[in-house]
Amino acid sequence: MVRTYNARDDLKDSREFSFGDIWKLRDELITLLPTDRIDGKRKLYPSRTVVVVQNCLENNDEESLIIEVAPLTTTTRFLQKFDVLLHPNEGEKERDNVKEECMAQIHLSQPMLKKDMYEKVGEISTEKKEEIAAIKLNLLGIDIDNLE
């Protein structure tokens, strides 16, 4: 069951949130289209990991209650143009702080209450942060490869 709060002030959150952080929250709070629109298609889990895809001063402002996140999924066989493949660390080679290969679904980015994110579990690599930033610009119609 999703937690409710008594007042707007209860939603304030003084924790720090950074672009590329991986957090856990209740799976039922995330919308996964089009899967959610197909009867019986989605299995809800107790939690889902998400990556913070917002990078601005509001990330660490307790008066700003909402942050933009993208859901992660280990179902990578449907990888598309606006998804970012994340890889676990290999030996001493630092990659993304994920337990198994997964993808960030950037086109499914959505607002989330900071207060609902209950556990920080890692951070993705700088390379993947740059890939997410490029995708977000591309979704706005800005192609950084063709900027002059």
Secondary structure, DSSP 8 states (H G I E B T S, - for coil): -----SSGGGG---S---TTEEEEE-GGGS--TTGGGSTT-----S-EEEEE---SGGGG-TT--EEEEEEEES--TT--TTEEEE---BTTB---S-SS-EEEEGGG-EEEEGGG--EEEEE--HHHHHHHHHHHHHHTT--GGG--
